[in-house]
Amino acid sequence: MADALTHHGYIQIDPINVCGRMHDHILRNRVAGYREGDLLRFLHEPGTGRRTAFEHHLPTTGILVALEAEAWPHLIAAMRARTRRAGAWSGRLTPREAELAKPILEALAERGPLGSDAVDDPRPGRRAWGAATLVKATLQKLFFHGRVLISRREGGRRLYDLPERVLPATVLALPEAAPEETARWEALLKLRQRRLTALKRTELAAVVDRVRPVRIEGVAGVFYVLREDEEYLATATEVTVAPRLLAPLDPLIYDRSLTRRLWGFDYTWEVYTPPAKRRRGYYALPLLAGAELAGHVDPKADRKGGRLEVVGREARRGHAGAATAATRELAGFLGLRV
């Protein structure tokens, strides 16, 4: 698990569970013997000072990810900036929230990991995603500001604690990274995540000593890889692997423009697309067959019935068998029958 996190820089976390969660789909294709929930078990191993990774948001986005502990100095500036700007989700505390933050932090200090029952306060929160109560909205902002961290999860419920009881003291004592250091870290994170990607001019300037340019026959533009990945490109041959269904936001296909130009596969994750406008389905998973993106399967897990239902499926000519095999493989991972 630690090796996969180091290799990719971060793993995106998403709570939607139609046929397994995003992070589990990403890692099951990369970590031998991976089981559902293994990432969160790895992140939230109990015991002060033992954690090597944690959950937080990428500095310039609202994306929740698993990060190595060494990422902490690069998050500090973004966390501080959020405390100064307006925003119902991650911005500065409102007067009501600031008043409530004190008893919440006192309760955490006294009682340890707590959720939205940290204090008894029935007041509703401002309209913000996932924050129906004032306590929940306040905890969410305190998390964005780095004043609390996710200690563990019970089902889909977050339990927060003070940072010093989640991350080692040596990590929290690290000084805030300089802006140029964080810019380099973010560019390297992008390369570690995608392995092959286009870079903005500022990103390239930050990592020019670590990358090699790559041109792909028939594909316009210049792309970049980490120098340590160059040897794999030089010796790569087509490898026969079992067909697999990929996560909707899998690093392999995260750059939609590159996915479209390289594989001729125009894919959109349609969870937030109105039903009438969906092309593939609510949680359609791309089909990787050999070196091709050959279609998709839209599965839905019936946990009570013990079955993996196929809501929709589309495969290029000659790849119907691959779609079937990949679906069965996913069913096996979930402990379901097709």
C-alpha positions in Angstrom: 0.0 0.0 0.0 2.7 2.4 1.0 4.6 1.7 -2.3 1.5 2.4 -4.4 1.0 5.7 -2.5 4.6 6.7 -3.0 4.5 5.8 -6.7 1.3 7.8 -7.5 1.8 10.6 -5.0 -1.8 10.4 -3.8 -4.9 8.3 -4.1 -8.3 10.0 -4.7 -10.9 9.2 -2.1 -14.6 9.2 -2.9 -17.5 8.0 -0.8 -19.9 6.9 -3.6 -20.3 3.2 -3.4 -22.3 1.8 -6.3 -20.0 -1.2 -7.0 -17.1 -0.3 -4.7 -15.5 3.0 -3.9 -13.2 5.0 -6.2 -10.1 4.5 -4.1 -10.7 0.8 -3.9 -11.1 0.5 -7.7 -7.9 2.4 -8.2 -5.9 0.3 -5.8 -7.3 -3.2 -6.5 -5.7 -3.0 -9.9 -2.3 -2.0 -8.5 -1.9 -3.8 -5.1 -1.7 -7.6 -5.0 -4.3 -9.0 -2.6 -6.0 -5.7 -2.1 -9.4 -5.9 -0.3 -12.2 -3.4 0.0 -11.4 -0.8 2.6 -7.7 -1.6 2.8 -6.7 2.0 2.0 -8.7 3.5 4.9 -7.5 0.8 7.2 -3.9 1.7 6.2 -4.5 5.4 6.7 -6.2 5.1 10.1 -4.0 2.5 11.8 -4.4 3.2 15.5 -1.6 4.4 17.7 0.0 7.9 18.1 2.9 8.5 15.9 2.6 5.4 13.8 0.9 6.9 10.7 2.7 7.5 7.5 -0.2 8.9 5.5 -3.4 10.9 6.1 -6.5 12.3 4.4 -6.7 15.9 3.2 -7.5 18.0 0.2 -5.1 18.9 -2.6 -4.0 22.5 -2.0 -5.6 24.1 -5.1 -8.7 21.9 -5.3 -11.5 20.5 -3.1 -10.4 16.9 -4.0 -10.0 14.7 -1.0 -7.0 12.3 -1.3 -4.7 10.1 0.7 -1.3 11.7 1.0 2.0 10.7 2.5 2.8 12.5 5.8 5.6 14.4 4.1 3.0 16.4 2.2 2.0 18.4 5.3 4.4 21.4 4.8 2.9 21.9 1.3 -0.6 22.1 2.6 0.0 24.8 5.3 -0.3 27.9 3.1 -3.5 26.7 1.4 -5.0 25.8 4.8 -4.2 29.3 6.2 -5.6 30.9 3.0 -8.9 29.2 3.5 -9.3 30.9 6.9 -9.3 34.3 5.2 -11.7 33.9 2.3 -15.4 33.5 2.2 -17.0 30.2 1.5 -19.7 28.0 3.1 -17.7 24.8 2.5 -14.1 25.6 3.3 -13.8 29.3 3.9 -13.4 31.3 7.1 -15.6 30.5 10.1 -18.8 32.5 10.5 -19.3 34.2 13.9 -21.6 31.3 14.9 -19.1 28.7 13.7 -16.2 30.5 15.5 -18.2 30.5 18.7 -18.9 26.8 18.3 -15.3 25.8 17.4 -14.1 26.4 21.0 -16.4 23.7 22.6 -15.8 21.4 19.7 -12.0 21.6 20.1 -12.3 21.2 23.9 -14.5 18.1 23.5 -11.9 16.6 21.1 -9.1 17.3 23.6 -11.0 15.8 26.4 -12.8 12.8 24.7 -10.7 12.0 21.7 -12.1 11.2 18.2 -15.6 12.6 17.6 -18.0 13.1 14.8 -20.9 15.6 14.4 -22.0 14.6 17.9 -18.9 16.4 19.3 -21.3 18.9 21.0 -25.0 19.0 21.4 -26.1 21.8 19.1 -29.2 21.3 16.9 -28.8 24.4 14.8 -28.8 23.9 11.1 -25.7 24.8 9.1 -25.5 27.1 6.0 -26.2 25.4 2.7 -23.0 23.5 2.0 -22.3 20.1 0.5 -22.6 17.5 3.3 -22.9 20.0 6.2 -26.6 20.0 7.2 -25.9 21.0 10.8 -23.8 23.8 12.3 -21.6 21.3 14.1 -20.9 19.4 10.9 -20.2 22.6 9.0 -17.8 23.8 11.7 -15.9 20.5 11.8 -15.7 20.5 8.1 -14.1 24.0 8.0 -11.8 23.1 10.9 -10.6 20.2 8.8 -10.0 22.4 5.8 -8.1 24.7 8.0 -5.9 22.0 9.4 -7.1 22.4 13.0 -8.6 18.9 13.1 -7.8 15.8 11.0 -9.7 12.7 10.2 -8.7 10.1 12.9 -10.8 7.2 11.6 -14.0 6.3 9.9 -17.0 4.3 11.0 -18.8 3.3 7.9 -19.1 6.5 5.9 -18.9 8.7 9.1 -15.8 10.7 9.8 -14.4 10.9 13.3 -12.1 13.9 13.8 -9.3 14.5 16.3 -6.6 17.0 17.0 -3.7 16.9 14.5 -1.2 16.0 17.2 -3.1 12.8 17.8 -3.2 11.9 14.2 0.2 12.8 12.7 3.6 12.3 14.3 5.0 15.4 16.1 8.0 15.3 13.8 5.7 15.9 10.8 3.7 18.7 12.4 6.9 20.4 13.4 8.1 20.7 9.8 8.2 24.3 8.6 5.8 25.6 5.9 7.2 25.0 2.5 8.3 28.0 0.4 5.9 28.8 -2.5 8.5 27.6 -5.1 9.0 24.3 -3.2 5.2 23.7 -3.2 5.0 24.6 -6.9 7.6 21.9 -7.6 5.9 19.4 -5.3 2.6 19.9 -7.1 4.1 19.5 -10.5 5.9 16.4 -9.4 2.7 15.1 -7.9 0.9 15.5 -11.2 3.7 13.5 -12.9 3.7 10.8 -10.3 -0.1 10.5 -10.5 -0.4 10.4 -14.3 3.1 9.3 -15.4 2.5 10.7 -18.9 1.1 14.2 -19.1 1.2 17.7 -20.6 2.7 20.4 -18.4 2.0 24.1 -18.2 4.9 26.4 -18.8 5.2 27.2 -15.1 5.0 23.5 -14.2 7.7 22.6 -16.6 10.0 25.4 -15.2 9.6 23.9 -11.7 10.6 20.4 -12.7 12.7 20.7 -15.8 15.5 18.8 -14.2 13.3 15.8 -13.4 11.5 15.2 -16.7 11.9 14.1 -20.3 9.8 15.3 -23.2 7.9 12.6 -25.2 6.3 12.8 -28.6 3.7 10.2 -29.6 3.3 9.3 -33.3 0.0 10.5 -34.6 -0.7 12.6 -31.4 -0.2 16.3 -31.5 1.7 18.0 -28.7 4.6 17.4 -26.3 4.1 15.3 -23.2 6.4 14.7 -20.3 7.5 11.7 -18.1 9.7 11.5 -15.0 13.3 10.6 -15.9 13.0 7.5 -13.8 10.1 6.3 -16.0 12.0 6.9 -19.3 13.7 3.4 -19.1 10.2 1.8 -19.0 9.2 3.6 -22.2 12.4 2.6 -23.9 12.0 -1.1 -23.2 8.2 -1.3 -23.2 6.5 -4.1 -25.1 2.8 -4.9 -25.2 2.0 -7.0 -22.2 -0.8 -9.5 -22.1 -2.9 -8.8 -18.9 -6.3 -9.9 -17.9 -9.1 -7.5 -18.8 -9.9 -5.0 -16.1 -12.5 -2.4 -15.3 -10.9 0.9 -14.3 -12.0 3.4 -11.7 -13.9 6.4 -13.3 -11.1 8.7 -12.1 -8.2 6.2 -12.5 -4.8 7.9 -13.0 -4.4 6.1 -16.3 -7.4 8.0 -17.8 -7.6 11.1 -15.6 -6.3 13.4 -18.3 -9.4 13.1 -20.5 -7.8 15.0 -23.4 -4.8 12.6 -23.5 -7.1 9.6 -23.2 -9.2 10.8 -26.1 -6.1 11.5 -28.3 -4.1 8.5 -27.4 -6.8 5.8 -27.3 -9.7 7.4 -29.1 -11.7 7.0 -26.0 -14.0 9.9 -25.1 -15.0 9.2 -21.5 -16.9 11.2 -18.9 -17.8 10.2 -15.4 -21.5 10.7 -15.4 -22.4 10.6 -11.7 -23.3 14.3 -11.8 -24.7 14.3 -15.3 -28.5 14.5 -15.6 -29.9 11.1 -16.4 -31.3 12.1 -19.7 -27.9 13.3 -20.9 -25.9 10.3 -19.8 -24.2 8.4 -22.6 -22.7 5.4 -20.6 -24.4 5.3 -17.3 -24.3 6.5 -13.7 -21.1 4.7 -12.6 -19.8 3.2 -15.9 -16.3 1.8 -15.6 -13.9 1.9 -18.6 -12.8 -1.5 -19.9 -9.0 -2.0 -20.3 -8.3 -4.9 -22.6 -4.6 -5.3 -23.3 -3.4 -2.0 -24.6 -6.9 -0.8 -25.6 -9.7 1.1 -23.8 -12.4 -1.1 -25.5 -15.7 0.0 -23.9 -17.4 0.2 -20.6 -19.5 -1.7 -18.1 -22.1 0.0 -15.8 -22.4 -2.3 -12.8 -24.4 -2.0 -9.6 -23.8 -4.1 -6.6 -26.8 -5.8 -4.9 -25.1 -6.5 -1.6 -28.2 -8.0 0.0 -28.9 -10.3 -2.9 -25.2 -11.1 -3.3 -25.1 -10.2 -7.0 -23.4 -7.7 -9.3 -25.9 -6.5 -11.8 -24.9 -5.1 -15.1 -27.1 -2.0 -15.9 -25.4 -1.3 -19.2 -22.5 -2.5 -21.3 -20.7 -1.6 -24.5 -17.6 -3.2 -26.0 -15.8 -2.8 -29.3 -16.0 -5.6 -31.7 -14.0 -8.5 -30.6 -14.0 -7.4 -26.9 -17.3 -8.8 -25.6 -15.5 -11.6 -23.9 -13.1 -9.2 -22.2 -16.1 -7.2 -20.9 -17.5 -10.4 -19.4 -14.2 -11.5 -17.9 -13.6 -8.1 -16.4 -17.1 -8.0 -14.9 -16.6 -11.4 -13.3 -13.3 -10.3 -11.9 -14.9 -7.3 -10.3 -17.7 -9.5 -8.9 -15.1 -11.7 -7.3 -13.4 -8.7 -5.7 -16.7 -7.6 -4.2 -17.6 -11.1 -3.1 -20.6 -11.2 -5.4 -21.8 -13.4 -8.2 -22.7 -12.1 -11.6 
